């Protein structure tokens, strides 16, 4: 598997798992070195991130005005994933705390999701004329929250077996390969 290279000896380019524009942010952070400045505040709100990096591109929200085409690649941003990815900069205890927080986030977010689903099922939700669309999006959110919780449970079992310094942990690429192979199997689960 490819990984994000963070040291010049590891190679010149970040790996493919970064969001669009993130490669430049990682490269810029590497070149800038450790941040010494705190967040710059303007009008009670942080004007720029404390690390001085700006988002490389912003997408317009309205269709027809330069918005991405239908079906454009989704973007996944997760502070917990980054913390686990860079776990070798901390301790196993830190990583376990991050995983606990990820699971708690999924359970908390799903509580709102469950409340909304119950309201629609009982006919007391706002905007009943949008129930069909809301249920399609709600199903995605349900599956996403379940995925985060299940992943956090699995990752907790794995990380709990790590030594206190994550850089000394052993990897299981075969297990990840078996899971990643889902897309090469047909609908009945057999390989194409």
C-alpha positions in Angstrom: 0.0 0.0 0.0 1.1 3.5 -0.7 1.5 5.8 2.3 1.9 9.5 2.9 5.6 10.3 2.9 6.5 12.9 5.5 10.3 12.9 5.4 12.5 13.8 2.4 14.2 10.4 2.6 10.8 8.7 2.1 10.4 10.2 -1.4 9.4 13.4 -3.0 5.6 13.0 -3.2 2.7 12.4 -0.7 0.7 9.2 -1.3 -2.7 9.0 -3.0 -4.8 9.0 0.2 -4.8 12.7 0.6 -7.8 14.9 -0.3 -7.4 17.2 -3.4 -5.1 20.1 -2.6 -3.8 18.4 0.6 -0.5 17.4 -1.1 0.4 21.0 -1.4 -0.6 21.6 2.2 1.6 18.7 3.5 4.5 19.9 1.3 4.1 23.5 2.5 4.0 22.4 6.2 7.1 20.3 5.7 9.0 23.2 4.2 7.7 25.7 6.8 8.7 23.6 9.7 7.1 23.7 13.1 4.6 26.5 13.6 5.4 29.0 16.3 2.5 31.4 15.8 -0.9 30.9 17.5 -4.2 31.4 15.6 -4.8 34.9 14.2 -8.1 36.2 15.4 -10.2 38.8 13.7 -13.6 39.8 15.1 -13.8 36.9 17.5 -13.3 34.3 14.8 -10.1 32.7 13.7 -9.2 34.3 10.4 -6.6 31.7 9.4 -5.7 28.3 10.6 -3.0 28.3 13.4 -0.6 26.6 11.1 -0.9 29.3 8.4 -2.2 27.0 5.7 -5.2 28.0 3.6 -7.5 25.6 1.8 -6.2 25.4 -1.8 -9.5 25.5 -3.5 -13.1 26.1 -2.5 -16.1 24.8 -4.5 -19.1 27.0 -5.2 -22.3 25.6 -3.6 -24.8 26.4 -6.4 -25.1 24.3 -9.5 -24.4 26.1 -12.8 -21.8 28.4 -11.2 -18.6 26.3 -11.5 -20.0 23.6 -9.1 -18.5 20.1 -9.6 -20.5 17.9 -12.0 -22.9 15.4 -10.7 -21.1 12.3 -9.4 -17.8 14.3 -8.8 -15.5 12.6 -6.4 -16.6 12.8 -2.8 -14.2 14.4 -0.2 -13.5 12.7 3.1 -12.0 14.7 5.9 -11.4 13.2 9.3 -9.1 14.5 12.1 -9.3 11.0 13.7 -8.0 9.3 10.6 -5.1 11.7 10.4 -4.3 11.2 14.1 -4.3 7.4 13.6 -2.3 7.7 10.4 0.4 9.7 12.2 0.1 7.6 15.4 3.9 6.9 15.3 4.3 10.5 16.5 2.5 9.7 19.7 1.8 6.7 21.9 -0.5 3.8 21.7 -2.6 5.3 24.5 -3.0 8.4 22.5 -4.3 6.4 19.5 -6.7 4.4 21.7 -8.1 7.7 23.0 -8.5 8.9 19.4 -10.4 5.7 18.5 -12.6 6.0 21.6 -13.4 9.6 20.5 -14.2 8.5 16.9 -16.7 5.8 18.2 -18.3 8.3 20.6 -18.7 10.8 17.7 -20.4 8.2 15.6 -22.8 7.2 18.4 -23.6 10.8 19.2 -24.2 11.8 15.5 -26.4 8.7 15.0 -28.6 9.7 18.0 -29.8 12.8 15.9 -30.1 10.6 12.9 -32.2 8.1 14.8 -34.4 10.8 16.2 -35.1 12.2 12.7 -35.8 8.7 11.3 -38.3 8.1 14.1 -40.0 11.4 13.5 -40.4 10.6 9.8 -41.7 7.0 10.6 -44.3 8.5 13.0 -45.3 11.2 10.5 -44.3 14.2 12.7 -41.1 15.3 10.9 -40.8 18.7 9.3 -40.9 18.8 5.5 -42.8 15.5 4.9 -42.9 16.3 1.2 -39.1 15.7 1.2 -39.3 12.4 3.1 -38.1 10.3 0.1 -35.0 12.4 -0.4 -34.3 12.7 3.3 -34.5 8.9 3.7 -32.0 8.3 0.9 -29.5 10.7 2.5 -30.4 9.4 6.0 -29.6 5.9 5.0 -26.2 7.0 3.8 -25.6 8.8 7.1 -26.8 5.7 9.0 -24.3 3.5 7.2 -21.5 6.0 7.6 -22.0 6.3 11.3 -22.1 2.5 11.5 -18.9 2.2 9.5 -17.1 4.7 11.7 -18.2 2.9 14.9 -17.4 -0.6 13.5 -14.0 0.6 12.2 -13.2 2.2 15.6 -14.1 -1.1 17.3 -11.9 -3.1 14.9 -9.0 -0.6 15.1 -9.2 -0.5 18.9 -8.7 -4.3 19.0 -5.7 -4.0 16.6 -4.1 -1.0 18.4 -4.6 -2.5 21.8 -2.1 -5.2 20.8 0.5 -2.6 19.8 3.5 -1.8 22.0 3.4 1.6 23.7 5.4 3.1 20.8 3.3 2.7 17.6 6.4 2.9 15.4 7.2 -0.6 16.7 3.8 -2.1 15.8 3.5 -4.9 13.3 1.3 -4.5 10.2 -1.2 -7.0 8.7 -1.3 -6.0 5.0 -2.9 -9.4 4.1 -6.0 -8.6 6.2 -6.4 -5.2 4.5 -5.9 -6.7 1.1 -8.7 -9.2 1.7 -11.1 -6.4 2.6 -10.0 -4.1 -0.2 -10.6 -6.9 -2.8 -14.4 -6.4 -2.4 -14.5 -4.4 -5.6 -13.1 -7.1 -7.8 -15.8 -9.6 -6.9 -19.2 -9.8 -8.5 -22.5 -9.3 -6.8 -22.4 -12.9 -5.4 -19.0 -12.2 -3.8 -17.1 -14.3 -6.3 -14.0 -12.9 -8.0 -14.6 -11.7 -11.5 
